C-alpha cells in the first residue's frame, strides 16, 4: 500500500519519533511473550472503537507478541434474548442460562460476535482463527450452580488447539463456550480468560472493558487504583465493597497471579489505543495487578 507523503512540522515529527523511540525497549521486552486479552463491554459495541482495538491487536502480533483474544458478548446476547422474548437475569454478575438462553448465547456469541471480530482482524491479513472453548475441548466444564442453569465452571483447560494456532502464527479468537458430555456451557469470559492465561503460562492477562480500571469506590472517580498486589486483590474481594460486575474480574485476576501470571491489567477499551499506552510507554494507563514481590 503506497504511503501518502506529507511535510511534517519539525516539532510534530520529533514527537512522533520520540513515541517510537520510547516504545522500542517495551517492544523488545515483550516480543515472544504470550498475552491473553479479554475483550468486552461498550468498547466492543462501537464499530470505530472496535476497529482501533483490533488494529492494536494486529500491531502487537506483528511486533512478536503471541496474542490470544478471549471475548465476551453480553450486550449482543441480551439483545437477542429480548428479541426471542427470553428472560434476562443475573446472579452474582453471572447470566442465568437455561437451555433456551444457552441456544441464544451460542447464536450471538459464536455466530455473531466471534465472526465479526475474525472478519475485522483478517481485513489486515491472514491473522485470525476463531474457536470456542468447546473446540478441541479447550474448556472442559461442569455446572457451576443449579440456580444458574447452563453456566459452566471450567474443570480443565486443554491448550493443544490454542498452542497450535499460535505456533502457526495466528491469533486465536476464543468464545466463552465450554464442553461437557451433557452439552455446552456458558462460560464467563473473564474467568475463561484467566483460566486460559494460567494454562498457557501467559506473562500478561489484559481485561478490556468500558471503565478506566478498578475503583476503590466506583461512585468516586478519584478513587482509581493504579497498581495493586495479589494481597491487595484478596483483601478487596474479602471486603465486600466491589461492584457486582467487577467481582469475577478481580477474583480471576487474583487466581491468575497466584498461579504465576506476572501482570493483570484492567484497561478502558473505549480510550483510543489504551493497550498500546499501557504496554509500550513508560507512563501506562488503567489498573495493574502485580505479584507481591514486585515493586
Wavefront OBJ file of the C-alpha trace (Angstrom):
o trace
v 0.000 0.000 0.000
v 1.526 3.312 -1.109
v 2.081 5.918 1.591
v 0.987 9.487 1.136
v 3.999 11.751 1.590
v 3.358 14.887 3.626
v 5.701 17.511 5.037
v 5.594 17.428 8.839
v 6.210 20.306 11.163
v 9.564 19.643 12.868
v 8.004 19.544 16.344
v 5.304 17.100 15.227
v 7.936 14.903 13.579
v 10.081 14.909 16.722
v 7.112 13.994 18.935
v 6.243 11.062 16.681
v 9.845 9.881 16.619
v 10.035 10.171 20.419
v 6.937 7.988 20.794
v 8.504 5.279 18.623
v 11.818 5.529 20.488
v 10.025 5.236 23.836
v 8.199 2.138 22.606
v 11.309 0.265 21.417
v 12.526 -1.128 24.784
v 8.981 -2.217 25.665
v 8.534 -3.919 22.294
v 11.877 -5.672 22.789
v 10.914 -6.740 26.317
v 7.550 -8.208 25.274
v 8.486 -9.879 21.986
v 7.878 -13.626 22.136
v 5.711 -13.448 25.251
v 2.117 -14.637 25.482
v -0.628 -12.138 26.292
v -4.245 -13.141 26.850
v -6.700 -10.299 26.223
v -10.313 -10.392 27.369
v -12.421 -8.046 25.277
v -15.944 -6.933 26.153
v -18.220 -4.066 27.116
v -19.010 -0.936 25.125
v -15.551 -0.958 23.545
v -16.735 -3.928 21.509
v -20.096 -2.388 20.583
v -18.838 0.823 18.960
v -17.624 -0.014 15.414
v -14.865 2.623 15.324
v -13.542 1.694 18.768
v -13.643 -1.960 17.805
v -11.586 -1.248 14.686
v -8.982 0.538 16.825
v -8.738 -2.334 19.297
v -8.430 -4.910 16.537
v -5.737 -2.802 14.825
v -3.815 -2.667 18.125
v -4.072 -6.455 18.496
v -2.684 -6.867 14.979
v 0.173 -4.459 15.781
v 1.012 -6.472 18.918
v 1.094 -9.647 16.855
v 3.326 -8.049 14.228
v 5.918 -6.941 16.824
v 6.250 -10.530 18.009
v 3.754 -10.914 20.853
v 1.764 -14.161 20.969
v -1.753 -12.765 21.383
v -4.868 -14.698 22.391
v -8.174 -12.789 22.269
v -10.975 -14.099 24.516
v -14.206 -12.213 24.002
v -17.481 -11.646 25.737
v -20.699 -10.574 24.103
v -23.091 -9.818 26.897
v -24.914 -6.976 25.169
v -25.385 -8.980 21.972
v -26.652 -11.957 23.985
v -29.095 -9.833 25.991
v -30.369 -8.126 22.829
v -31.016 -11.460 21.133
v -32.694 -12.899 24.227
v -35.062 -9.919 24.334
v -35.785 -10.412 20.642
v -36.644 -14.035 21.379
v -38.751 -12.992 24.386
v -36.437 -14.793 26.823
v -35.969 -13.569 30.380
v -32.630 -11.829 31.041
v -31.448 -12.360 34.631
v -28.154 -12.300 36.521
v -26.886 -13.692 39.803
v -23.576 -12.505 41.326
v -22.624 -10.949 37.995
v -23.243 -14.163 36.015
v -26.007 -14.706 33.466
v -28.747 -17.183 34.406
v -28.710 -19.549 31.419
v -31.425 -22.153 30.859
v -31.438 -24.341 27.728
v -33.200 -21.713 25.606
v -30.837 -19.000 26.803
v -27.876 -21.264 26.015
v -29.008 -21.519 22.407
v -29.184 -17.713 22.283
v -25.691 -17.490 23.809
v -24.291 -19.689 21.058
v -26.117 -17.809 18.320
v -24.951 -14.388 19.496
v -21.507 -15.212 20.894
v -20.316 -17.652 18.252
v -22.372 -16.832 15.184
v -22.283 -13.044 15.507
v -19.563 -11.651 17.791
v -16.806 -14.181 17.102
v -17.277 -13.991 13.358
v -17.321 -10.187 13.388
v -14.004 -9.993 15.274
v -12.370 -12.522 12.952
v -13.536 -10.645 9.859
v -12.195 -7.341 11.162
v -8.813 -8.813 12.057
v -8.470 -10.663 8.774
v -9.100 -7.415 6.901
v -5.439 -6.643 7.755
v -4.179 -10.010 6.539
v -4.371 -13.728 7.240
v -4.166 -13.336 11.026
v -7.160 -14.666 12.990
v -8.664 -18.085 13.684
v -11.967 -18.257 15.567
v -12.754 -21.066 18.001
v -14.957 -21.701 21.017
v -13.892 -23.303 24.247
v -15.757 -26.386 23.102
v -13.429 -26.832 20.117
v -10.704 -29.315 20.957
v -12.236 -29.487 24.443
v -10.283 -26.322 25.186
v -12.583 -25.609 28.145
v -13.962 -28.723 29.797
v -16.761 -27.652 32.109
v -19.450 -28.659 34.552
v -22.391 -26.820 36.094
v -21.352 -24.024 38.437
v -24.632 -23.584 40.322
v -28.051 -25.213 39.743
v -29.677 -21.786 40.040
v -27.607 -20.558 37.066
v -28.572 -23.373 34.697
v -26.045 -23.921 31.924
v -23.404 -21.594 33.354
v -20.210 -23.583 33.478
v -17.269 -23.894 35.799
v -14.062 -24.793 33.958
v -12.650 -28.059 35.266
v -9.814 -28.431 32.774
v -8.108 -26.349 30.108
v -6.584 -28.141 27.134
v -4.164 -25.796 25.353
v -3.225 -28.059 22.422
v -5.508 -26.323 19.903
v -4.670 -22.790 21.051
v -0.938 -23.586 21.091
v -1.100 -24.985 17.563
v -2.872 -21.857 16.303
v -0.270 -19.619 17.995
v 2.626 -21.706 16.680
v 1.255 -21.336 13.152
v 1.418 -17.561 13.552
v -2.289 -16.837 14.034
v -4.263 -15.045 16.738
v -6.805 -17.392 18.372
v -10.119 -15.581 18.903
v -11.900 -17.582 21.597
v -15.599 -17.502 22.527
v -16.538 -18.482 26.073
v -18.417 -21.720 25.461
v -17.384 -24.844 27.371
v -17.629 -28.533 26.527
v -19.118 -31.379 28.528
v -20.623 -34.737 27.681
v -24.035 -33.318 28.617
v -23.757 -30.374 26.219
v -22.390 -26.842 26.022
v -21.950 -24.404 28.893
v -21.899 -20.627 29.029
v -18.501 -19.647 30.457
v -17.972 -16.171 31.895
v -15.373 -14.593 29.606
v -13.421 -13.023 32.498
v -12.982 -16.427 34.106
v -12.282 -18.106 30.753
v -9.509 -15.609 30.011
v -7.969 -16.125 33.440
v -8.022 -19.923 33.199
v -6.551 -19.829 29.700
v -3.814 -17.384 30.763
v -2.888 -19.725 33.620
v -2.815 -22.813 31.396
v -0.736 -21.034 28.723
v 1.637 -19.651 31.378
v 0.977 -16.208 29.945
v 3.050 -13.231 31.016
v 0.086 -10.844 30.917
v -3.681 -11.036 31.251
v -5.434 -7.913 29.977
v -9.086 -7.045 30.615
v -10.522 -4.536 28.149
v -13.889 -3.142 29.203
v -15.635 0.232 29.238
v -14.277 1.536 32.563
v -10.900 3.157 33.263
v -9.792 0.473 35.702
v -10.597 -0.652 39.219
v -12.041 1.894 41.637
v -11.979 1.586 45.396
v -15.379 3.322 45.273
v -16.958 3.322 41.801
v -19.032 6.420 42.631
v -15.805 8.351 43.362
v -13.914 8.851 40.081
v -10.842 9.994 42.042
v -10.500 6.561 43.676
v -8.976 4.755 40.680
v -6.376 2.235 41.833
v -3.335 2.319 39.542
v -1.386 -0.616 40.984
v -2.231 -3.440 43.390
v -0.554 -6.608 44.623
v -2.050 -10.087 44.911
v -2.616 -9.484 48.639
v -4.436 -6.225 47.834
v -6.728 -8.091 45.441
v -7.594 -10.738 48.048
v -8.363 -8.014 50.600
v -10.681 -6.260 48.150
v -12.586 -9.484 47.470
v -12.990 -10.128 51.200
v -14.120 -6.542 51.866
v -17.442 -6.979 50.038
v -17.170 -3.479 48.549
v -16.698 -4.457 44.893
v -19.353 -3.740 42.275
v -21.009 -7.000 41.159
v -19.621 -6.733 37.626
v -16.087 -6.428 38.980
v -16.269 -9.486 41.253
v -15.449 -12.088 38.535
v -12.649 -9.881 37.148
v -10.911 -9.351 40.481
v -11.346 -12.988 41.536
v -9.949 -14.220 38.239
v -7.093 -11.703 38.460
v -6.103 -12.944 41.893
v -6.298 -16.572 40.739
v -4.129 -15.791 37.711
v -1.464 -14.036 39.794
v -1.483 -16.849 42.343
v -0.908 -19.340 39.518
v 2.088 -17.444 38.124
v 0.802 -14.852 35.617
v 3.101 -11.867 36.199
v 0.727 -8.984 35.492
v -3.006 -8.406 35.114
v -4.215 -5.145 33.569
v -7.666 -3.506 33.681
v -7.939 -1.056 30.786
v -10.625 1.095 29.232
v -11.072 -0.141 25.677
v -13.120 2.955 24.814
v -9.982 5.082 25.331
v -8.109 5.161 21.993
v -5.123 2.791 21.928
v -5.229 2.131 25.677
v -3.367 -1.179 25.258
v -0.514 0.472 23.361
v -0.230 3.193 26.016
v -0.134 0.605 28.789
v 2.244 -1.837 27.119
v 4.594 0.360 25.102
v 5.009 3.588 27.088
v 6.669 4.372 30.396
v 3.615 6.112 31.886
v 0.990 3.392 31.452
v -2.752 3.714 31.993
v -5.508 1.910 33.925
v -5.016 -0.556 36.810
v -2.229 -3.130 37.026
v -2.189 -6.082 39.421
v 1.266 -7.448 40.168
v 2.984 -10.110 42.229
v 3.575 -9.338 45.920
v 7.344 -9.406 45.471
v 7.374 -6.863 42.647
v 7.921 -3.204 43.426
l 1 2 3 4 5 6 7 8 9 10 11 12 13 14 15 16 17 18 19 20 21 22 23 24 25 26 27 28 29 30 31 32 33 34 35 36 37 38 39 40 41 42 43 44 45 46 47 48 49 50 51 52 53 54 55 56 57 58 59 60 61 62 63 64 65 66 67 68 69 70 71 72 73 74 75 76 77 78 79 80 81 82 83 84 85 86 87 88 89 90 91 92 93 94 95 96 97 98 99 100 101 102 103 104 105 106 107 108 109 110 111 112 113 114 115 116 117 118 119 120 121 122 123 124 125 126 127 128 129 130 131 132 133 134 135 136 137 138 139 140 141 142 143 144 145 146 147 148 149 150 151 152 153 154 155 156 157 158 159 160 161 162 163 164 165 166 167 168 169 170 171 172 173 174 175 176 177 178 179 180 181 182 183 184 185 186 187 188 189 190 191 192 193 194 195 196 197 198 199 200 201 202 203 204 205 206 207 208 209 210 211 212 213 214 215 216 217 218 219 220 221 222 223 224 225 226 227 228 229 230 231 232 233 234 235 236 237 238 239 240 241 242 243 244 245 246 247 248 249 250 251 252 253 254 255 256 257 258 259 260 261 262 263 264 265 266 267 268 269 270 271 272 273 274 275 276 277 278 279 280 281 282 283 284 285 286 287 288 289 290 291 292 293 294 295
